[in-house]
């Protein structure tokens, strides 16, 4: 049970830290921390939690990562659903806490509330097809880096740094496209509180990251030539 609780806490921190930076600090005052600051915030949440709970649960914090690791032979199938359930619960809890904090400002409106979207809900007004491709490719590369950094043959102790910086880079590339998901739990949590139609587009941010996660996990397994390890 400690693994599942660790995933809940870790995902809570990812959503609170990353989406919190977007909602509370990205545009305040005037320019705030901007896209680059939000990208760094997401990377730092994963880096810090990887050191904190990596030895407990593996620090997935993301249904796409859990499914991708399973597809790559690194994770037992029996744990996939419980991990995903706890990740989603953690994400929703973090979004609720963030909503309470943000609503304490006079006149505040949730708007998009750091949710993901395509078309009119995309920061750069990118099409559904563009967002779909972006989310699949970014998640696939994320899984490739995760599996490579945590390979038994990789330098020990540096995996959290590589993974955190990879997520930062992913956000720097794709925030204008989809507001960056690569994580169905993160997308679910904030979409429940957004004033936009983000909830109606949530399906894409489950399908694309999971497809990308499977691709990344399988490709790394083929490239690395390592035996399945559960």
HUCOR-V881385 format. One record per backbone hydrogen bond with DSSP energy under -0.5 kcal/mol. CO is the residue of the C=O (numbers start at 1). NH is the residue of the N-H. If there is no record, write none. Layout:
CO & NH
CO & NH
This chain:
1 & 5
2 & 6
3 & 7
4 & 8
5 & 9
6 & 10
7 & 11
8 & 12
9 & 13
10 & 14
11 & 15
12 & 16
13 & 17
14 & 18
15 & 19
15 & 20
16 & 20
17 & 21
18 & 22
19 & 23
20 & 24
20 & 25
21 & 25
21 & 26
25 & 28
25 & 33
26 & 34
29 & 31
29 & 32
31 & 34
33 & 37
34 & 38
35 & 39
36 & 40
37 & 41
38 & 42
39 & 43
40 & 44
41 & 45
42 & 46
43 & 47
44 & 48
45 & 49
46 & 50
47 & 51
48 & 52
49 & 53
49 & 54
50 & 54
53 & 56
53 & 57
53 & 58
53 & 59
54 & 58
62 & 65
62 & 66
63 & 67
64 & 68
65 & 69
66 & 70
67 & 71
68 & 72
69 & 74
69 & 75
70 & 73
73 & 229
76 & 79
77 & 80
77 & 81
79 & 83
80 & 84
81 & 85
82 & 86
83 & 87
84 & 88
85 & 89
86 & 90
87 & 91
88 & 92
89 & 93
90 & 94
91 & 95
92 & 96
93 & 97
94 & 98
95 & 99
96 & 100
97 & 101
98 & 102
99 & 103
101 & 104
102 & 105
105 & 108
110 & 113
111 & 195
111 & 196
112 & 115
118 & 121
119 & 122
122 & 125
126 & 119
127 & 131
128 & 132
129 & 133
130 & 134
131 & 135
132 & 136
133 & 137
134 & 138
135 & 139
136 & 140
137 & 141
138 & 142
139 & 143
140 & 144
141 & 145
142 & 146
143 & 147
144 & 148
145 & 149
146 & 150
148 & 151
151 & 154
155 & 158
158 & 161
158 & 162
159 & 163
160 & 164
161 & 165
162 & 166
163 & 167
164 & 168
165 & 169
166 & 170
167 & 171
168 & 172
169 & 173
170 & 174
171 & 175
174 & 178
174 & 179
174 & 180
175 & 179
176 & 124
178 & 117
183 & 187
184 & 188
185 & 189
186 & 190
187 & 191
188 & 192
190 & 193
190 & 194
197 & 200
197 & 201
198 & 201
199 & 202
201 & 204
201 & 205
202 & 205
203 & 206
203 & 207
204 & 208
206 & 210
207 & 211
208 & 212
209 & 213
210 & 214
211 & 215
212 & 216
213 & 217
214 & 218
215 & 219
216 & 220
217 & 221
218 & 222
219 & 223
220 & 224
221 & 225
